[in-house]
Amino acid sequence: MANSMIERAAAATPSVTARRIRGLSDRAIAWIFVAPTIFLLLAVNIFPLIWTIRLSFTNFRANRPNAEVEWVGLRNYQRILTDADIWATMQATAHFLLWTIFFQVLIGFALAWLINRKFRGNDLWTTIIVLPMMLSPAVVGNFWTFLYQPQIGLFNYTVAFLTGADPTSFSMIGDVALAPWSIVIVDTWMWTPFVMLICLAGLRSIPDSIYEAAECDRASNWRQFWTITIPMTLPFLMLAVLFRGIENFKMFDLVVQLTGGGPGSTTELTSINLKREAFEKWRTGYASAYAIILFVTVFGLASIYVKALNKVKER
């Protein structure tokens, strides 16, 4: 039946079109099929970026579409770069970014190293460890908000059991000093399995023959770890840092569910601050400039990091 359909389609094709199609190379045919998708992606990504750049030089407000739009030049960029509140959100974002990456890489690599030893129940424990990563950030945020409750939360009672402190004497999401660490703990709990899987792939890519040769040279386990395991898994570790760094720089939903940026503005990350400027204060032009600055920052740092990653892979 399929052959008869193909034959009918071929018979219905005009001879001129058929000759043109026969003259196309495989690359040209591939571009014909891929071009619509590429065009759609460019329309979805490039046009909003160009429009945002244009708006960043104006005082446009989305809640006043009929108001006269004034061209302000670089004024929005100057105001952002000299705003103390913006730098405070940058500092909060840097704190969140650095500590989450540190703990996720450290714990993730340790878990991957343990699982790679292939003990009994290995597959079961791997599945259990990966479970947090499968949950929605909204679910995780609500779940941990309940755990952090001073009166009934399991987290406070666990800390009280280990330290002897009164479980109602502190609030993880209500205390200015503890709130930043509360989101670090939750993000580490949720995304450490992702780093673990990347590290596990790196560990299992190391040939056993290298370790066998090291044992023949009487290298200790500690020396094998530092001269074989770490250097050969370093590209995977750097890749995990890249992925988690980009994702955590734009972290939004989890923090909104946990603290909403509070108490005060202690946990107000750049993504939350950008949302408030754009959709609460309706300073669309200002928010567009803010978004462009964040985009350039992430793109620039990622480009430098990728170059370093490529140099490590070439060694």
N, C-alpha and C positions, 0 to 999 in steps of 0.2 A: 504493500500500500504506500509505503514511504517513497519507493522508487517511482510509482505512478504519479505521486504528487510532485516530485522533483521534475519528472518529464513534462508534466503539464505546465509547471512554472517556467521551465526552459523554453517550451514551445510558445508561451505567451510573451516572452521577452523579445522586444524588437531586435532585429539583426544588428542594427547600428550599436545599440547598447551592449549587446552580447560581445561584439568585436572589441569594444572599449574595455569591457571587464576582463576579457582574455588578455589584453595588452598590459594590464596592471601588474606590478610586481607584488610579492608577498608583503613587503613593507607598506606599500600604498594601500593595500586591502586592510592591513592591520590598522593603519591610521584612520581609514574610513569608519571602522567600528569603534575605535577609541575616541575619536574627535568629539562626538556628542557628550561623552562623560567628562572629558577635559574642559570643554566649553562650559558645562554646568558647574564644575568645580571652580572655574575661574569667576563665573558670574556670582557664585555664592560667597567666595572668599575675597577676591580682588576688588570687586565693586564696593562692598561695605568698607574695606580698608581705605580706598581712595576717598569715599564719601566722608569717613571719619576724619581723615587728614584735612579735608576742606572745612569741615565744621569746627575743627580745633582752632582755626584762625578767626572765628566769629564769636558773637555773643548769643548765638541761637539758643532758644529754650523750646523744648518739645511741647510744653503745655501752653505755649503761646505761638502757634504756627502762623498766625496772621500778623504778628508783630514785625516791625521792620528789623531786618538782620544787619548788624553793623560789623564791618571788617575791623578786627582789633589787632591783627598781626600776631606778634609773639607775646602779647600781653598775658594770655592764659598760661603759657609755658613759664614765663617769669614769675607769675603768682604761685604756681605750683612748686617750683624749685626753691622759692623763698618762704614757703609756708611751713611753720614749725609743726603744725598738726600733721601735715603730709609726711614729714620726716619721722614723726613719732609712729605713724602707721608702718612706715618702712622699717623702722627698728623692730616693731612687734613682729612683722613678717620675717625679718632676718632671724630673730630669735626662734620663731617657730620652725623656719626652714632648716637652720643649722642643727638644732637639737633633734628634730625628727629624723633627718638624714643620718646623723651620727648613731642614734639608737637603732634605727632600722637596719643599717648596714652591719653594725656590730652584732646585734642579736640574730639578724637574718643569716649572716655568714656562719655563726656558731651553730644554729639549727641545721643549716645545710651540711656542715661538716659532720654533725652527729648522725643525721639521716643517711649520709653517704656511707656510713660504716655498715649498713645493711644488717641491723639486728632483727630479732623476732618482733613481729608486729609493726614493722617499718611502714608498710603501706597504710595501716590504720592510723598511725600517728601523723603521717603526712597529710591524710585527709582531714583529720581533726584540726591540725595547725592551719590549713588553708581555708577553713570555714569562714573566719572573719572577713576575708577578702571578698567572699561571695555575697555579702550582705549589702543592702543599700545604705548609703551614708545617712539618709534620713532615719532609717531604722536604728542604725548604730548610735546616732545622736540622741534619739529618744531613750534608747536602752541605757546608755551611759549617764544620761541626765537623771534617770531613776537611781542608778548605782551611786551617784554622787550626792544624793540627798542626805543631809546630816542626821536626820532623825531615823530614817528607815533604810538608808543606802548601805549596801553590802561593802562598798569600798571603805567607808569610814570605819565600819566595825572591824574590817580586816586590819587596817592601820592601827586601830585601837588595840587589837589583840597582839600585834607585833611590838608595839611601842608602849602600851599602857596608858595612852592618852585618852581623854574623854572623846567619844565619837561625835558628840554634838558641839565640841569646842572649835571646830574648823569646818569651813565649807569650800570645797575645791573650786566650784564655779562662782562662788560669791565673794571670795577673798581676792584682793588685788594682787597679792604676791603669788597665790596658788593658781589662779585662773589660767595664766599662760601655760603652766605645766599640765593642767587638766586636759587641754586640747593636744598637747604633745603626747601624753600617755595614750589617749584614744586613737590618734592617728598612727602611733607606733604599733598599738595592738592590732589595728585593722590592716595595715599595709606591710608589716614585717614579713608575712608569708609571701608577698610578691617578690621582695628582695631575696628571700630564701630560695624561691624557685629559680631565679636567675643565677644565684651562686651555686645551686645544686647542678645546674646545667654546666657551669664552668668546671666544677669539681669532677663531674663524670666525663668531661672531654679530655681529661689528662690521661694519657696512656699508662697502663700498669707497668709497662716495660721501663719507664723512667724511674719509678720507685724501686723496681727490682734491681736496676743498675746502681741506684744509690745505696741499696742494702748491701750489694756486693762490694761497694767502696766503704762499707762500715759507717755510713752516715747515720746519725741518730735521728729519732723521730722528730725532735725539735728542729734539727738542721734541715731535714726534708721539708718540714712545714714552711720554713722561711726561705728556702732556696728553690723549692719546686712548687708547692701549693700556692703560696701567695703570689709569686710572679706570674704563674700561668692562669690564675683566676683574676688577676688585676683588671684586665679589660672588661670582664663581666661585672666586677665590683663598680668600675667607673660607669658602665652602662646603667647599672641600677641607680647610681647617684644621679645621673642625667635624667632618667625617667621620673624619679621621685622629686627631684628638684623642680622640674617644670610643673609637675602636678601640684606640688605643695605651694608653689608661688601663686597659683591661681585658686587656692583652696577657698571655698565659700560655704557650701551647704552644711558640712559637718560643724563648722564653727558657729554658724547661724543657729543650728539646732541646739548646740551645747550652751553657748554664752550670749549669742546675739551681738558679739563684739564687746560685751561688758566684762566685769563691772566698769562703768564709765566708758572709756575707750581703750582699756587695757589689752583686750584681745581683738581690737578692730584691725584686721588685716587690710592690705591694699585693695583686695577684691571687694570687701564689704564697704570700705570707704568710697570706692568708685561707684558702687551701686547706689549709695546714699546721695552722692553728688548728682548722679544722672536721673534717678527716679524718685527721690524724696525732695531734694532741693531744686530739681529740674534745671540745673545749669549744664545744659547739653554740650555747648561749646567747650566749657571748662572741663567737663568729664571726658570729652573726646581728646583733648590735649593730654589729660591724665592717662588715658588708655594708650595713646601713642608713646608716651614716655615709658610706660610699663612694657609695651611691646618691644621697643628698641632695647630696653635693659635686658629682657629675657633673651631676645634674639642675639644680642651682642655677647652676653655671657655664654650662651649655649654654643655659639660659633667658636669661641675661643676654647671652650671645653672639648668640643668635638675634634678640633685640631690636635689637642693634647692626647685625646683618646686614640686617634689615628697613629700618632707617633708611638704610643705604647704598643699598639697592635703590630706595628712594623718591626719592633725589636725582636 
